[in-house]
Amino acid sequence: MPRALEQADGRWAYVVLIASLVTQGLTVSFPSCIGVFFTDLQRDFQASNSETSWFPSIMGAMLHGGGPLCSFLVNRFGCRVTMMLGGLLASLGMVASSFSGSLTQLFLSAGLITGLGMCFSFQSSITVVGLYFVRRRPLANALASIGMSLGVTLWPLLARYLLETFGWRGAFLIFGGMFLHCCVCGAILRPVATNVVPEPKEDPLLPPKTPKHSCLATCVSTIQYHLAFDILRHNMDFCIYVTGMTWMSLGFALPHIFLVPYAVHHGIDEYWAAMLMSIVGFCNIFLRPVAALLAGRKSLTAYRKYLFALVILVNGLTNLICTVSAEFRVLLGYCLVYSLSMCGIGIFVFQVLMDIVPMDRFPSALGFFSILCGVASLISPPLAGLLLDKTNNFSYVFYMSSGFLVSSSLFMGVSFYAADKKKKLKQDGQAKMEDATSEITSMHALTSEDKECKEATVP
């Protein structure tokens, strides 16, 4: 442990920061280019919109839902092994998907295997930055998150070029080779720093190690602890956050998947349609570090959750711009405004969770949150695809996205305010009771002193 602390914020830490930046650009931002292949996959497999939508939904679900398994691997083998394993799985899945003969095979290879591999590499890259940086951790996280923005900028353009040159099968094969760079990034991570994991303390919820308790009861108690069920029961802010974020996740990913097909459907050139998502990522390259530094200020701690709800509200209302017109100028303005609110969501989503949950329980809370977001990511795109099949109108998809986002923001804002007001009333009541108790105690003390004085004056 002391040896690792010597390396914290040192020179090699910045090499690890670059590795984390590259890994995030390769993994978490990759689903932003799936919309480029949507029409070709639909045509080649003779599938409907709802059937094709299962591909990005399964990939997104695995990218989020594999969090608890990734945490176990990091604790057991370290970030280096987990990141390299993720790169191998992601590469294997994309290579296998290039030979897919049906959508089902594509779901299993690119959706399940690649999604799980990206989860391992991405979450390892987040964890390792926290291990290598102590004093400059907020700045390091902000700089590492630029990788997501770079990925959103470059992936759609690269995907469009590869699709036109090699077709979607050749593009997926090349993507498989690109994901192997996660193994290179993982090799950079020195085990002496990445293997520094706090020793697990004795869990208070685990039953004592006596023969009276069965193995099943021990397993159930362990799962309840590591999935933050105890926080869910006693922390109202965490309940509000998880509920609102799960509801929000049903609509947040839809513009990333359907914006490019929507633009192409209305006659915009495929290259310029792919450029729209790249504009969102390009703006985030500059906005995300500034927003991260502002969001990390201590003076905003009490108001961060309300700002988070406000940013979600703006993001939801922004999606309504796409329902007005499908002209390129309108969609360009939409992307510029959308990038601002998307940047705010990306910065606040984990910072707010850190504010409402103790840091020693943050990994468990994050694991529970990622599972729910994974389920939402699995359900949302097929629902939107089914709606598109029934109506043949992309506007309803953006109405659907906006409805989920706006309703979740209103729910979170009102609920946070009600919870804070109830907490304040409870604190005021306790303060009044303490004041009354102290006053009664002082009165009894005065009465006792008066009695002693009278007894002393009586001859």
ZAVEX-445136 format. One record per residue (C-alpha): residue number from 1; x, y, z; residue in three letters. Coordinates in steps of 0.1 Angstrom, whole numbers. Layout:
<pts>
<pt NUM,<X,Y,Z>,ALA>
...
</pts>
This chain:
<pts>
<pt 1,<0,0,0>,MET>
<pt 2,<27,26,8>,PRO>
<pt 3,<45,17,-24>,ARG>
<pt 4,<13,23,-44>,ALA>
<pt 5,<8,57,-27>,LEU>
<pt 6,<42,68,-38>,GLU>
<pt 7,<30,63,-74>,GLN>
<pt 8,<-2,82,-69>,ALA>
<pt 9,<-3,114,-89>,ASP>
<pt 10,<32,105,-102>,GLY>
<pt 11,<46,105,-138>,ARG>
<pt 12,<33,71,-147>,TRP>
<pt 13,<-2,81,-135>,ALA>
<pt 14,<-5,103,-166>,TYR>
<pt 15,<4,74,-189>,VAL>
<pt 16,<-24,54,-172>,VAL>
<pt 17,<-46,84,-177>,LEU>
<pt 18,<-40,83,-215>,ILE>
<pt 19,<-47,46,-215>,ALA>
<pt 20,<-80,52,-197>,SER>
<pt 21,<-88,79,-222>,LEU>
<pt 22,<-82,57,-252>,VAL>
<pt 23,<-101,28,-236>,THR>
<pt 24,<-132,49,-229>,GLN>
<pt 25,<-130,62,-265>,GLY>
<pt 26,<-130,26,-278>,LEU>
<pt 27,<-157,12,-256>,THR>
<pt 28,<-184,33,-240>,VAL>
<pt 29,<-188,56,-271>,SER>
<pt 30,<-189,27,-296>,PHE>
<pt 31,<-228,24,-296>,PRO>
<pt 32,<-230,59,-310>,SER>
<pt 33,<-221,45,-344>,CYS>
<pt 34,<-246,16,-344>,ILE>
<pt 35,<-272,38,-362>,GLY>
<pt 36,<-249,40,-392>,VAL>
<pt 37,<-254,3,-398>,PHE>
<pt 38,<-291,2,-389>,PHE>
<pt 39,<-305,4,-424>,THR>
<pt 40,<-280,-21,-439>,ASP>
<pt 41,<-286,-46,-412>,LEU>
<pt 42,<-323,-42,-416>,GLN>
<pt 43,<-321,-47,-454>,ARG>
<pt 44,<-297,-77,-453>,ASP>
<pt 45,<-315,-96,-427>,PHE>
<pt 46,<-350,-86,-439>,GLN>
<pt 47,<-359,-75,-404>,ALA>
<pt 48,<-382,-49,-389>,SER>
<pt 49,<-372,-19,-369>,ASN>
<pt 50,<-381,-35,-336>,SER>
<pt 51,<-361,-67,-345>,GLU>
<pt 52,<-330,-47,-356>,THR>
<pt 53,<-332,-26,-325>,SER>
<pt 54,<-324,-55,-303>,TRP>
<pt 55,<-288,-54,-315>,PHE>
<pt 56,<-279,-20,-298>,PRO>
<pt 57,<-302,-27,-269>,SER>
<pt 58,<-284,-60,-260>,ILE>
<pt 59,<-250,-43,-264>,MET>
<pt 60,<-261,-14,-241>,GLY>
<pt 61,<-276,-37,-216>,ALA>
<pt 62,<-243,-57,-213>,MET>
<pt 63,<-222,-25,-212>,LEU>
<pt 64,<-241,-15,-181>,HIS>
<pt 65,<-254,-47,-166>,GLY>
<pt 66,<-220,-64,-164>,GLY>
<pt 67,<-209,-40,-137>,GLY>
<pt 68,<-211,-64,-107>,PRO>
<pt 69,<-192,-91,-126>,LEU>
<pt 70,<-165,-66,-136>,CYS>
<pt 71,<-162,-54,-100>,SER>
<pt 72,<-156,-90,-88>,PHE>
<pt 73,<-129,-95,-115>,LEU>
<pt 74,<-112,-62,-106>,VAL>
<pt 75,<-111,-72,-69>,ASN>
<pt 76,<-99,-107,-77>,ARG>
<pt 77,<-74,-101,-105>,PHE>
<pt 78,<-68,-64,-108>,GLY>
<pt 79,<-76,-38,-134>,CYS>
<pt 80,<-48,-50,-158>,ARG>
<pt 81,<-62,-85,-163>,VAL>
<pt 82,<-98,-73,-164>,THR>
<pt 83,<-91,-47,-191>,MET>
<pt 84,<-72,-71,-213>,MET>
<pt 85,<-99,-97,-209>,LEU>
<pt 86,<-124,-71,-219>,GLY>
<pt 87,<-104,-62,-250>,GLY>
<pt 88,<-102,-99,-260>,LEU>
<pt 89,<-139,-105,-256>,LEU>
<pt 90,<-149,-73,-275>,ALA>
<pt 91,<-126,-82,-303>,SER>
<pt 92,<-138,-118,-304>,LEU>
<pt 93,<-174,-107,-305>,GLY>
<pt 94,<-170,-83,-334>,MET>
<pt 95,<-149,-107,-355>,VAL>
<pt 96,<-175,-134,-349>,ALA>
<pt 97,<-203,-110,-358>,SER>
<pt 98,<-188,-103,-392>,SER>
<pt 99,<-197,-139,-401>,PHE>
<pt 100,<-232,-138,-387>,SER>
<pt 101,<-259,-154,-409>,GLY>
<pt 102,<-288,-142,-388>,SER>
<pt 103,<-298,-115,-364>,LEU>
<pt 104,<-298,-140,-335>,THR>
<pt 105,<-261,-148,-342>,GLN>
<pt 106,<-254,-110,-343>,LEU>
<pt 107,<-272,-106,-310>,PHE>
<pt 108,<-250,-132,-293>,LEU>
<pt 109,<-217,-121,-308>,SER>
<pt 110,<-217,-83,-312>,ALA>
<pt 111,<-245,-78,-286>,GLY>
<pt 112,<-236,-101,-258>,LEU>
<pt 113,<-199,-109,-261>,ILE>
<pt 114,<-187,-75,-273>,THR>
<pt 115,<-210,-57,-249>,GLY>
<pt 116,<-196,-76,-219>,LEU>
<pt 117,<-161,-71,-231>,GLY>
<pt 118,<-166,-34,-234>,MET>
<pt 119,<-180,-33,-199>,CYS>
<pt 120,<-149,-50,-185>,PHE>
<pt 121,<-125,-26,-202>,SER>
<pt 122,<-146,6,-196>,PHE>
<pt 123,<-152,1,-159>,GLN>
<pt 124,<-116,-10,-153>,SER>
<pt 125,<-105,22,-169>,SER>
<pt 126,<-127,42,-145>,ILE>
<pt 127,<-114,23,-115>,THR>
<pt 128,<-77,26,-124>,VAL>
<pt 129,<-79,64,-126>,VAL>
<pt 130,<-91,65,-90>,GLY>
<pt 131,<-63,42,-79>,LEU>
<pt 132,<-35,62,-96>,TYR>
<pt 133,<-48,97,-87>,PHE>
<pt 134,<-55,111,-52>,VAL>
<pt 135,<-50,149,-51>,ARG>
<pt 136,<-59,155,-87>,ARG>
<pt 137,<-86,129,-90>,ARG>
<pt 138,<-115,153,-102>,PRO>
<pt 139,<-93,167,-129>,LEU>
<pt 140,<-81,133,-139>,ALA>
<pt 141,<-116,120,-143>,ASN>
<pt 142,<-126,150,-163>,ALA>
<pt 143,<-96,145,-187>,LEU>
<pt 144,<-103,108,-190>,ALA>
<pt 145,<-139,114,-199>,SER>
<pt 146,<-127,133,-230>,ILE>
<pt 147,<-122,98,-245>,GLY>
<pt 148,<-159,93,-246>,MET>
<pt 149,<-164,126,-265>,SER>
<pt 150,<-135,117,-289>,LEU>
<pt 151,<-152,84,-295>,GLY>
<pt 152,<-186,99,-302>,VAL>
<pt 153,<-169,123,-326>,THR>
<pt 154,<-148,97,-346>,LEU>
<pt 155,<-168,65,-345>,TRP>
<pt 156,<-197,75,-367>,PRO>
<pt 157,<-174,90,-394>,LEU>
<pt 158,<-151,60,-393>,LEU>
<pt 159,<-181,37,-394>,ALA>
<pt 160,<-196,55,-425>,ARG>
<pt 161,<-163,53,-443>,TYR>
<pt 162,<-158,16,-435>,LEU>
<pt 163,<-194,8,-444>,LEU>
<pt 164,<-190,24,-479>,GLU>
<pt 165,<-156,8,-485>,THR>
<pt 166,<-159,-27,-470>,PHE>
<pt 167,<-196,-32,-461>,GLY>
<pt 168,<-208,-38,-426>,TRP>
<pt 169,<-192,-72,-424>,ARG>
<pt 170,<-158,-58,-433>,GLY>
<pt 171,<-163,-29,-409>,ALA>
<pt 172,<-171,-52,-380>,PHE>
<pt 173,<-140,-73,-387>,LEU>
<pt 174,<-119,-41,-386>,ILE>
<pt 175,<-136,-31,-354>,PHE>
<pt 176,<-126,-64,-339>,GLY>
<pt 177,<-89,-55,-345>,GLY>
<pt 178,<-94,-20,-331>,MET>
<pt 179,<-108,-34,-298>,PHE>
<pt 180,<-75,-53,-293>,LEU>
<pt 181,<-60,-19,-285>,HIS>
<pt 182,<-78,-23,-251>,CYS>
<pt 183,<-53,-51,-244>,CYS>
<pt 184,<-24,-27,-251>,VAL>
<pt 185,<-39,-2,-228>,CYS>
<pt 186,<-44,-28,-201>,GLY>
<pt 187,<-7,-39,-204>,ALA>
<pt 188,<3,-3,-195>,ILE>
<pt 189,<-13,-6,-161>,LEU>
<pt 190,<13,-16,-135>,ARG>
<pt 191,<0,-43,-111>,PRO>
<pt 192,<16,-26,-81>,VAL>
<pt 193,<-9,2,-84>,ALA>
<pt 194,<-39,-15,-100>,THR>
<pt 195,<-39,-44,-75>,ASN>
<pt 196,<-42,-20,-45>,VAL>
<pt 197,<-77,-28,-34>,VAL>
<pt 198,<-89,-20,1>,PRO>
<pt 199,<-92,-51,22>,GLU>
<pt 200,<-128,-59,27>,PRO>
<pt 201,<-141,-52,61>,LYS>
<pt 202,<-163,-76,79>,GLU>
<pt 203,<-198,-70,65>,ASP>
<pt 204,<-223,-62,93>,PRO>
<pt 205,<-251,-77,73>,LEU>
<pt 206,<-234,-111,69>,LEU>
<pt 207,<-245,-137,94>,PRO>
<pt 208,<-218,-148,119>,PRO>
<pt 209,<-198,-178,108>,LYS>
<pt 210,<-215,-204,129>,THR>
<pt 211,<-229,-238,119>,PRO>
<pt 212,<-265,-225,126>,LYS>
<pt 213,<-266,-205,93>,HIS>
<pt 214,<-269,-223,60>,SER>
<pt 215,<-248,-216,29>,CYS>
<pt 216,<-279,-203,11>,LEU>
<pt 217,<-286,-177,39>,ALA>
<pt 218,<-250,-165,37>,THR>
<pt 219,<-252,-161,-1>,CYS>
<pt 220,<-284,-142,1>,VAL>
<pt 221,<-270,-118,28>,SER>
<pt 222,<-238,-113,7>,THR>
<pt 223,<-259,-105,-24>,ILE>
<pt 224,<-281,-81,-5>,GLN>
<pt 225,<-250,-63,8>,TYR>
<pt 226,<-231,-60,-25>,HIS>
<pt 227,<-262,-49,-44>,LEU>
<pt 228,<-269,-21,-18>,ALA>
<pt 229,<-303,-33,-7>,PHE>
<pt 230,<-295,-19,28>,ASP>
<pt 231,<-290,16,12>,ILE>
<pt 232,<-322,12,-7>,LEU>
<pt 233,<-341,6,25>,ARG>
<pt 234,<-326,35,45>,HIS>
<pt 235,<-316,62,21>,ASN>
<pt 236,<-345,80,5>,MET>
<pt 237,<-323,100,-18>,ASP>
<pt 238,<-308,69,-33>,PHE>
<pt 239,<-343,54,-39>,CYS>
<pt 240,<-353,86,-57>,ILE>
<pt 241,<-321,86,-77>,TYR>
<pt 242,<-323,50,-88>,VAL>
<pt 243,<-360,52,-97>,THR>
<pt 244,<-356,84,-117>,GLY>
<pt 245,<-324,73,-135>,MET>
<pt 246,<-339,40,-145>,THR>
<pt 247,<-369,57,-159>,TRP>
<pt 248,<-346,83,-177>,MET>
<pt 249,<-326,55,-192>,SER>
<pt 250,<-356,43,-211>,LEU>
<pt 251,<-354,75,-233>,GLY>
<pt 252,<-318,87,-230>,PHE>
<pt 253,<-302,64,-256>,ALA>
<pt 254,<-329,67,-283>,LEU>
<pt 255,<-315,98,-301>,PRO>
<pt 256,<-281,81,-303>,HIS>
<pt 257,<-296,51,-321>,ILE>
<pt 258,<-323,67,-343>,PHE>
<pt 259,<-309,102,-351>,LEU>
<pt 260,<-289,90,-381>,VAL>
<pt 261,<-317,67,-396>,PRO>
<pt 262,<-341,96,-391>,TYR>
<pt 263,<-319,120,-410>,ALA>
<pt 264,<-313,95,-438>,VAL>
<pt 265,<-350,87,-440>,HIS>
<pt 266,<-357,124,-447>,HIS>
<pt 267,<-332,127,-476>,GLY>
<pt 268,<-301,139,-458>,ILE>
<pt 269,<-269,124,-473>,ASP>
<pt 270,<-256,95,-453>,GLU>
<pt 271,<-222,111,-447>,TYR>
<pt 272,<-238,143,-433>,TRP>
<pt 273,<-262,122,-412>,ALA>
<pt 274,<-233,105,-396>,ALA>
<pt 275,<-217,139,-390>,MET>
<pt 276,<-245,149,-367>,LEU>
<pt 277,<-235,125,-339>,MET>
<pt 278,<-199,135,-345>,SER>
<pt 279,<-208,171,-338>,ILE>
<pt 280,<-223,161,-304>,VAL>
<pt 281,<-191,144,-295>,GLY>
<pt 282,<-168,172,-308>,PHE>
<pt 283,<-186,198,-286>,CYS>
<pt 284,<-183,175,-256>,ASN>
<pt 285,<-145,174,-260>,ILE>
<pt 286,<-143,210,-248>,PHE>
<pt 287,<-174,212,-226>,LEU>
<pt 288,<-169,181,-205>,ARG>
<pt 289,<-137,191,-186>,PRO>
<pt 290,<-150,226,-179>,VAL>
<pt 291,<-183,212,-167>,ALA>
<pt 292,<-165,186,-145>,ALA>
<pt 293,<-145,212,-128>,LEU>
<pt 294,<-176,234,-121>,LEU>
<pt 295,<-196,204,-109>,ALA>
<pt 296,<-169,194,-85>,GLY>
<pt 297,<-170,227,-65>,ARG>
<pt 298,<-180,222,-29>,LYS>
<pt 299,<-203,252,-29>,SER>
<pt 300,<-226,233,-53>,LEU>
<pt 301,<-228,201,-32>,THR>
<pt 302,<-263,209,-18>,ALA>
<pt 303,<-277,219,-52>,TYR>
<pt 304,<-261,193,-75>,ARG>
<pt 305,<-290,170,-75>,LYS>
<pt 306,<-314,198,-85>,TYR>
<pt 307,<-291,209,-112>,LEU>
<pt 308,<-290,173,-124>,PHE>
<pt 309,<-327,172,-126>,ALA>
<pt 310,<-327,205,-145>,LEU>
<pt 311,<-302,192,-170>,VAL>
<pt 312,<-323,161,-177>,ILE>
<pt 313,<-353,184,-182>,LEU>
<pt 314,<-334,204,-208>,VAL>
<pt 315,<-322,173,-225>,ASN>
<pt 316,<-357,160,-228>,GLY>
<pt 317,<-372,192,-241>,LEU>
<pt 318,<-343,194,-266>,THR>
<pt 319,<-355,162,-283>,ASN>
<pt 320,<-387,179,-293>,LEU>
<pt 321,<-367,200,-318>,ILE>
<pt 322,<-364,169,-341>,CYS>
<pt 323,<-402,167,-343>,THR>
<pt 324,<-404,202,-358>,VAL>
<pt 325,<-384,196,-389>,SER>
<pt 326,<-359,172,-404>,ALA>
<pt 327,<-338,198,-423>,GLU>
<pt 328,<-301,196,-418>,PHE>
<pt 329,<-299,231,-403>,ARG>
<pt 330,<-326,222,-377>,VAL>
<pt 331,<-309,190,-368>,LEU>
<pt 332,<-275,208,-366>,LEU>
<pt 333,<-290,232,-341>,GLY>
<pt 334,<-305,203,-322>,TYR>
<pt 335,<-271,186,-319>,CYS>
<pt 336,<-254,218,-306>,LEU>
<pt 337,<-280,222,-279>,VAL>
<pt 338,<-282,185,-272>,TYR>
<pt 339,<-245,183,-266>,SER>
<pt 340,<-247,209,-238>,LEU>
<pt 341,<-274,189,-219>,SER>
<pt 342,<-257,156,-226>,MET>
<pt 343,<-225,169,-212>,CYS>
<pt 344,<-242,179,-180>,GLY>
<pt 345,<-258,145,-176>,ILE>
<pt 346,<-225,128,-181>,GLY>
<pt 347,<-208,149,-155>,ILE>
<pt 348,<-235,149,-128>,PHE>
<pt 349,<-247,112,-131>,VAL>
<pt 350,<-218,98,-109>,PHE>
<pt 351,<-211,130,-89>,GLN>
<pt 352,<-247,131,-76>,VAL>
<pt 353,<-245,94,-66>,LEU>
<pt 354,<-213,101,-47>,MET>
<pt 355,<-231,129,-29>,ASP>
<pt 356,<-260,108,-17>,ILE>
<pt 357,<-242,76,-9>,VAL>
<pt 358,<-212,71,14>,PRO>
<pt 359,<-180,64,-5>,MET>
<pt 360,<-174,31,12>,ASP>
<pt 361,<-207,19,-2>,ARG>
<pt 362,<-204,36,-36>,PHE>
<pt 363,<-192,5,-56>,PRO>
<pt 364,<-222,-15,-44>,SER>
<pt 365,<-246,13,-52>,ALA>
<pt 366,<-230,17,-86>,LEU>
<pt 367,<-234,-20,-93>,GLY>
<pt 368,<-271,-19,-84>,PHE>
<pt 369,<-277,12,-105>,PHE>
<pt 370,<-258,-3,-135>,SER>
<pt 371,<-280,-34,-134>,ILE>
<pt 372,<-312,-13,-136>,LEU>
<pt 373,<-298,9,-163>,CYS>
<pt 374,<-289,-23,-182>,GLY>
<pt 375,<-324,-36,-180>,VAL>
<pt 376,<-337,-2,-192>,ALA>
<pt 377,<-312,-2,-221>,SER>
<pt 378,<-324,-36,-231>,LEU>
<pt 379,<-361,-27,-232>,ILE>
<pt 380,<-360,8,-247>,SER>
<pt 381,<-347,4,-283>,PRO>
<pt 382,<-371,-25,-292>,PRO>
<pt 383,<-400,-5,-278>,LEU>
<pt 384,<-390,24,-299>,ALA>
<pt 385,<-385,2,-329>,GLY>
<pt 386,<-420,-14,-324>,LEU>
<pt 387,<-435,21,-322>,LEU>
<pt 388,<-417,30,-355>,LEU>
<pt 389,<-430,-1,-372>,ASP>
<pt 390,<-466,7,-362>,LYS>
<pt 391,<-465,44,-371>,THR>
<pt 392,<-437,47,-397>,ASN>
<pt 393,<-430,81,-381>,ASN>
<pt 394,<-397,89,-364>,PHE>
<pt 395,<-412,118,-346>,SER>
<pt 396,<-430,95,-322>,TYR>
<pt 397,<-396,80,-312>,VAL>
<pt 398,<-384,115,-301>,PHE>
<pt 399,<-417,122,-284>,TYR>
<pt 400,<-411,89,-265>,MET>
<pt 401,<-376,99,-255>,SER>
<pt 402,<-387,134,-244>,SER>
<pt 403,<-415,120,-224>,GLY>
<pt 404,<-393,96,-204>,PHE>
<pt 405,<-367,123,-198>,LEU>
<pt 406,<-391,151,-188>,VAL>
<pt 407,<-411,130,-165>,SER>
<pt 408,<-380,115,-148>,SER>
<pt 409,<-366,151,-142>,SER>
<pt 410,<-398,163,-127>,LEU>
<pt 411,<-401,133,-105>,PHE>
<pt 412,<-365,136,-93>,MET>
<pt 413,<-367,174,-87>,GLY>
<pt 414,<-400,172,-68>,VAL>
<pt 415,<-390,141,-48>,SER>
<pt 416,<-357,155,-38>,PHE>
<pt 417,<-373,187,-26>,TYR>
<pt 418,<-400,168,-6>,ALA>
<pt 419,<-373,145,9>,ALA>
<pt 420,<-352,175,19>,ASP>
<pt 421,<-381,193,34>,LYS>
<pt 422,<-392,162,54>,LYS>
<pt 423,<-356,158,66>,LYS>
<pt 424,<-354,195,76>,LYS>
<pt 425,<-387,192,95>,LEU>
<pt 426,<-375,162,113>,LYS>
<pt 427,<-342,179,122>,GLN>
<pt 428,<-361,210,134>,ASP>
<pt 429,<-384,188,155>,GLY>
<pt 430,<-354,170,171>,GLN>
<pt 431,<-338,204,178>,ALA>
<pt 432,<-370,217,195>,LYS>
<pt 433,<-372,185,216>,MET>
<pt 434,<-336,189,226>,GLU>
<pt 435,<-342,226,235>,ASP>
<pt 436,<-373,216,255>,ALA>
<pt 437,<-354,189,273>,THR>
<pt 438,<-325,212,281>,SER>
<pt 439,<-350,239,294>,GLU>
<pt 440,<-368,214,316>,ILE>
<pt 441,<-335,202,329>,THR>
<pt 442,<-324,237,337>,SER>
<pt 443,<-358,244,354>,MET>
<pt 444,<-353,214,376>,HIS>
<pt 445,<-318,225,384>,ALA>
<pt 446,<-331,260,394>,LEU>
<pt 447,<-359,245,415>,THR>
<pt 448,<-334,223,433>,SER>
<pt 449,<-312,253,440>,GLU>
<pt 450,<-342,273,454>,ASP>
<pt 451,<-351,244,477>,LYS>
<pt 452,<-315,243,490>,GLU>
<pt 453,<-315,280,496>,CYS>
<pt 454,<-348,279,515>,LYS>
<pt 455,<-335,250,536>,GLU>
<pt 456,<-303,269,543>,ALA>
<pt 457,<-322,300,555>,THR>
<pt 458,<-346,282,578>,VAL>
<pt 459,<-332,283,615>,PRO>
</pts>
